[in-house]
Amino acid sequence: MKIWTYRFTPIIDGRVIPVALETSWSWSRLVVPEPAPGHATLSDRQDYFRDPYRLHELSIDTPNGPVRLVAGPRNAWSYGLKVMRGEQTLWQSHDDPHAYLAKMQDMMTSRQDGRPVFEGSAFKRNAPAIITDIALGLLFFVLGKTTDLRTAALVTACVGLSLLPLQWLINRFAANKIDLLGGLALFGVVMMLVSAGFSWAFESEFAVQLKATIMGCIAATCFAVDALTGGRVMARRLSTYLAYRDLNLRRLSVGMAACGYTMAGLNLAVAMMFSKDTWLYYTTWGDFVVVIVLTQWALNWARTAR
């Protein structure tokens, strides 16, 4: 599925030639719809799961000789285009249109074997579990706004626990296996039991707000202990949930422990310093963004060990 198209209008020998770079999560394609009057469309596509990350390049003929259109990442969120004839630059979209190339290659290429770092099947395999996690978060948010936090926490925990027999039925009878619980299924079930017990035992809404801090510390401590054993349990199971193929498991455990303790501290700060509604928005939306940032840091750090 195409996500975004970057458009460029380079001027080559006095003629404007429209150029488009189509991007997706798993591929990108450089397209020149009409390189010259009457000529067919030119395109250059790369698939991130199969090809080593590279610059896009197309060559078109002009009356003054062939020119190359070279497109690549300018930063983490945009691309640049350079037009060259031989070694001479005729036009470029920015001062350094491919400034982010080295970082993208480092991020997208395995440091073990030089192949694409992502395992494409991991995204498809884990999509149901990711959707399930998001749905549970939205359920807690809606119930938290329409009822009280204790009810929201109990109902969400019960719905989460109901996934366990549902997962068994799917594995037992379905022709196509769907993983709703992810790589840390057993650990997730234990944490949901702890969550349900905590919500049942404490009627205070503030106690429910502190639940994320307590559970975050528990999860972080589990990863910290796992790091002492080389990441052989928690990190190994978590790695089946991820698309990266070149992770150092001990570093992954340390990184996830650091993320857990950080998230626990942030939740405590928001719960103590702001209102219940502010905390509810944070735990549903802001927390999600912070988790993505911290987790990406942990993954990048886990990949630095060759």
C-alpha positions in Angstrom: 0.0 0.0 0.0 1.4 3.4 -1.0 1.7 5.8 1.8 3.1 9.0 0.3 4.4 10.4 -3.0 7.3 12.9 -3.1 7.2 15.1 -6.2 10.1 16.9 -7.9 10.2 19.2 -11.0 13.8 19.3 -12.2 14.6 21.5 -15.1 16.8 19.7 -17.6 18.1 21.6 -20.7 15.3 24.1 -20.3 12.6 21.4 -20.0 10.6 20.6 -16.8 10.5 16.8 -16.2 8.1 15.7 -13.5 9.5 13.1 -11.2 7.7 11.1 -8.4 9.1 9.0 -5.6 6.3 6.7 -4.2 6.9 5.3 -0.8 5.4 2.5 1.4 6.4 0.7 4.6 8.0 -2.1 2.5 9.0 -0.5 -0.8 9.7 2.7 -2.7 9.6 3.5 -6.4 11.1 6.3 -8.5 8.9 7.2 -11.5 9.4 9.4 -14.5 6.0 9.5 -16.2 7.2 11.0 -19.5 11.0 11.3 -19.8 10.5 12.6 -23.3 7.6 13.2 -25.7 6.3 9.8 -26.8 8.5 7.8 -24.5 7.2 5.2 -22.0 7.2 5.7 -18.3 10.5 4.8 -16.5 10.5 3.4 -13.0 13.0 2.0 -10.4 11.6 0.0 -7.5 13.3 -1.5 -4.4 11.7 -3.8 -1.8 13.2 -3.3 1.6 12.6 -6.9 2.6 14.6 -8.4 -0.3 17.1 -5.8 -1.6 20.0 -4.1 0.2 19.0 -0.4 0.8 20.3 1.8 -2.0 19.7 5.0 -3.9 17.1 5.1 -6.7 18.5 5.8 -10.1 17.1 6.2 -13.6 18.8 7.3 -16.8 17.1 9.3 -19.5 18.3 10.3 -22.9 18.4 14.0 -23.9 19.7 15.9 -27.0 22.8 16.9 -25.0 23.5 13.3 -23.7 22.1 11.0 -21.1 21.3 12.2 -17.6 20.9 10.3 -14.3 18.1 11.0 -11.8 19.2 9.9 -8.4 16.8 9.9 -5.4 17.5 9.1 -1.8 16.7 10.0 1.8 17.5 13.6 2.8 16.5 13.0 6.5 14.3 10.6 8.4 11.1 11.8 6.9 11.8 13.2 3.4 13.7 12.5 0.2 15.9 14.5 -2.2 16.6 14.3 -5.9 19.8 15.0 -7.8 20.1 15.2 -11.6 23.6 14.5 -13.1 25.2 14.4 -16.5 28.4 12.4 -16.0 29.9 13.9 -12.8 28.3 17.3 -13.3 25.2 18.2 -11.2 22.6 19.8 -13.3 19.9 20.2 -10.7 19.2 19.2 -7.1 16.3 19.6 -4.8 18.4 20.4 -1.7 21.9 21.3 -0.8 22.6 17.7 0.3 19.8 15.6 -1.1 21.1 12.3 0.1 22.4 13.3 3.5 20.6 10.5 5.4 21.7 7.6 3.1 24.4 6.2 5.4 22.1 6.2 8.4 19.3 4.5 6.4 21.7 1.9 5.1 22.9 1.2 8.6 19.4 0.9 9.9 18.1 -1.2 7.1 21.0 -3.6 6.6 22.1 -6.4 8.8 25.5 -6.0 10.4 25.9 -9.8 10.4 25.5 -10.6 6.7 24.8 -7.4 4.8 21.3 -8.6 3.9 18.1 -6.5 4.5 17.7 -6.4 8.3 13.9 -6.8 8.3 12.1 -10.1 8.1 9.1 -9.2 6.0 7.0 -12.1 7.3 7.3 -10.7 10.9 5.0 -7.8 10.1 2.3 -10.0 8.6 2.7 -12.5 11.4 2.5 -10.0 14.2 -0.2 -7.7 12.8 -3.1 -9.4 14.7 -1.3 -9.1 18.0 -0.5 -5.4 17.4 -4.1 -4.7 16.5 -5.2 -6.6 19.6 -2.9 -4.4 21.8 -4.3 -1.2 20.2 -7.9 -2.4 20.6 -7.4 -3.1 24.3 -5.9 0.3 24.8 -8.8 2.0 23.1 -11.3 -0.1 25.2 -9.6 1.1 28.4 -9.7 4.7 27.1 -13.4 4.6 26.2 -14.4 2.9 29.5 -12.2 5.3 31.5 -14.1 8.2 30.0 -17.6 6.7 30.4 -17.2 4.9 33.7 -14.5 4.9 36.4 -10.9 3.8 36.1 -11.4 0.7 38.3 -14.2 -0.6 36.1 -12.2 0.2 33.0 -9.2 -1.6 34.3 -11.2 -4.7 35.3 -13.1 -5.0 32.1 -10.0 -4.5 29.9 -8.1 -7.1 32.0 -11.0 -9.6 31.6 -11.2 -9.0 27.9 -7.5 -9.5 27.6 -7.7 -12.8 29.6 -10.5 -14.0 27.4 -8.0 -14.0 24.5 -6.3 -17.0 26.0 -9.1 -19.5 25.4 -9.8 -17.8 22.1 -6.2 -18.3 21.0 -6.4 -22.0 22.0 -9.6 -22.4 19.9 -7.9 -20.7 16.9 -4.8 -22.9 17.3 -7.0 -26.0 17.7 -9.5 -25.6 14.9 -8.5 -22.8 12.5 -6.8 -23.7 9.2 -4.9 -20.5 9.2 -3.1 -19.8 12.5 -3.4 -16.3 13.9 -1.3 -15.1 16.9 -3.3 -12.7 19.0 -0.9 -12.6 22.0 2.5 -12.1 20.4 5.9 -13.6 21.3 5.5 -13.0 25.0 2.1 -14.6 25.3 2.6 -16.4 28.7 4.3 -13.3 30.2 1.4 -11.2 28.9 -1.2 -13.4 30.5 0.6 -13.3 33.9 0.8 -9.5 33.7 -3.0 -9.3 32.8 -3.7 -11.5 35.9 -1.6 -9.1 38.0 -3.5 -6.1 36.5 -6.9 -7.7 37.2 -5.9 -8.5 40.7 -4.6 -5.0 41.4 -7.7 -3.4 40.0 -9.9 -5.7 42.1 -8.0 -5.2 45.3 -7.8 -1.3 45.2 -10.9 0.8 44.7 -9.1 4.1 44.6 -8.8 5.6 41.1 -5.3 6.9 42.0 -4.3 3.3 42.8 -5.4 2.3 39.3 -3.3 5.2 37.9 -0.3 3.8 39.8 -0.9 0.3 38.4 1.1 1.1 35.2 4.0 2.3 37.3 4.0 -0.9 39.4 3.5 -3.2 36.4 6.2 -1.3 34.5 8.6 -1.9 37.3 7.8 -5.6 37.4 8.2 -6.0 33.7 11.5 -4.0 33.7 12.9 -6.1 36.6 12.1 -9.3 34.6 14.0 -8.0 31.6 16.9 -6.9 33.9 17.1 -10.4 35.4 16.9 -11.8 31.9 19.9 -9.6 30.8 22.0 -11.3 33.5 21.4 -14.6 31.7 22.2 -13.2 28.3 18.6 -12.6 27.3 17.9 -16.3 26.8 14.3 -16.2 27.9 12.5 -12.8 27.7 14.6 -11.2 24.9 14.6 -14.4 22.9 10.8 -14.6 23.0 10.5 -10.9 22.3 12.8 -11.2 19.3 10.2 -13.5 17.6 7.8 -10.5 17.8 10.3 -8.2 16.0 11.3 -7.9 12.4 15.0 -7.4 13.0 17.4 -10.3 12.4 20.6 -8.9 14.0 19.7 -8.2 17.6 22.0 -8.8 20.5 19.7 -10.4 23.1 21.5 -9.3 26.2 21.5 -5.7 25.0 17.8 -6.0 24.0 17.0 -7.1 27.6 18.9 -4.2 29.1 17.3 -1.8 26.7 13.8 -3.0 27.4 14.5 -2.9 31.2 15.6 0.8 30.8 12.4 1.5 28.8 10.2 -0.1 31.5 11.7 1.8 34.3 11.5 5.1 32.3 7.9 4.5 31.4 7.1 3.6 35.0 8.6 6.9 36.2 6.8 9.0 33.6 3.5 7.4 34.5 4.1 8.2 38.2 5.0 11.8 37.4 1.9 12.3 35.2 -0.4 10.6 37.8 0.8 12.8 40.6 1.1 16.1 38.8 -1.9 16.2 36.6 -5.7 15.5 36.6 -7.3 12.1 35.9 -8.4 13.2 32.4 -4.9 14.4 31.5 -3.5 11.1 32.8 -6.1 9.1 30.8 -5.1 10.9 27.6 -1.4 10.4 28.4 -1.8 6.7 29.1 -3.8 6.1 25.9 -2.0 8.4 23.4 1.1 10.0 24.8 2.3 6.8 26.4 2.0 5.1 23.0 4.3 7.7 21.4 6.9 7.5 24.1 6.9 3.7 24.0 7.6 3.8 20.2 10.5 6.3 20.7 12.1 4.4 23.6 11.6 1.0 22.0 13.2 2.2 18.8 16.2 3.5 20.8 16.4 0.1 22.6 16.4 -1.8 19.2 19.0 0.5 17.7 21.2 0.0 20.7 20.7 -3.7 20.6 21.9 -3.7 17.0 25.2 -1.9 17.8 26.8 -5.1 19.1 28.1 -6.9 16.0 
